[in-house]
Amino acid sequence: NAPPLLPDVLRPPSLARLTEKKDRKELLLQGEKRVSAVMVLYFRENHLHRSRYAIYTGKRLGGAVARNRIKRLFREVLYRKKKLLRVYDFVIVPLAGVQEMDGQTASMQIERVFVECGILAG
């Protein structure tokens, strides 16, 4: 016996990876862009019932351990604030400055950018 599903209006938005290459490419070319000290954020509204994201980390950010740490940091912020996210597609490109920040400072910077862009309900 599965519990009854909530109507879409009451169900909190889910968060998924933006897996399709064509969707990511289209977002990079046609979406809005915001540059901050910690990342470049490409975003646009979608008409699905969930937000989708991708995180690009290039080798200029360091070795695999450093890049994975950065991705974990960004995913942690996203999942912690999942219920406050509006329904958007976004691609995050972390910048080198995020490596020198401690986790709490980086989280605050990331959240601030999302609020400024209107992706995160402030």
N, C-alpha and C positions, 0 to 999 in steps of 0.2 A: 504494500500500500504506500504509494508515493504521496507526499503532501501536495495539496493543490497548488498550482502555480499562481503567483501573484499577477494581477493585470500589469501590462507593460508600464503603465503610468506609475505604479507603486514599486516596481522592481528597480533596485539600484543598478546603474549602468555597469556593464562588465568591461573588462580590459583585455584586449587580445593583441597578439603580435601582428604587425602589418607584413604579411608574408609574400604577397604577390609583387614581383619585380615591377610590373607595369604600373601598379598602384603607387609604389614608392617613387618611381621615376616621374609619374604625372604630378605627384605632390611636390617634388623638388622643383619641377618646372613651373607649376601653376599656383602653388600654395603661397601663403604669406611667409615672410622670413623675419626673424628677430635675432639679433646678435647681442650677446652679453659677455661678461667676463668668463663664464664657465661653459657656454655652449652656443651653438647656432641652432635655432629651432625653426623648422619648417612646419606649418600647420594649416589646416582648413577643416571646416565643418564637414561632417559626413551625414548621410541620411539613414544610417544603420541604428541599431539600438545599443551600440557599444563603441567605446573609443578603441582605436588601434594605434600601435606605436612601433617604431623601429629605432634602434640605437646603432649608429655607425661609429666604430672606433678604429682609426687607422694606426699603422705601426709607429707613426710619429709620437704617439702617446706613450710608447714604451713596449716592453715585452708582453707576452700573453698574460702573465700574472697581473701586471698593472692595468692592462685593458679590461680584463675581467673584473677587477676591483671597481673600476669606473662604471662599468655596465651594471654591476650589482648595486652600486650607490644610486644610480638613476632609477633602476627598477624598484628599489626600496621606497624611494620617494613616491613613485607612481602608485604602488600598491598601498602605501599608507594613506594616500589621499584619493584613492579610487572612488569613493562615494561622492567626492566633491568635483570630480572631473566632468566637464561637459562632453558631449558626443562629438569628438574631433578625431581626425587622423593626424598624426604628427611624427616627424623624424627628428631625432636628437643627434647632433654632431658635437660631442664634447670637445672642448678646447684644452690646450696644455695647462692652463691656469688651474684647472680642477684638481690636478695631481698634488699640488702643494697645499691645498686646503684640507682641513680636518673634515670629518663627515658631517658634523653639525653645521658648520659654516657653509659647506657646499649644498646641503639640504635646504638651508634658508635661501641661498641664492637661486637655486633651481625653482623652489616654490614661488619666489618673487617674480621670476620671469613668466611662469605659468599664469599667475594672477594678472600681470600686466597684459598678457595676450588674451585674457578672457577665457582661457581653457579651464582654469581652476576657479571655482566659485570662491570669492574672497572673503 
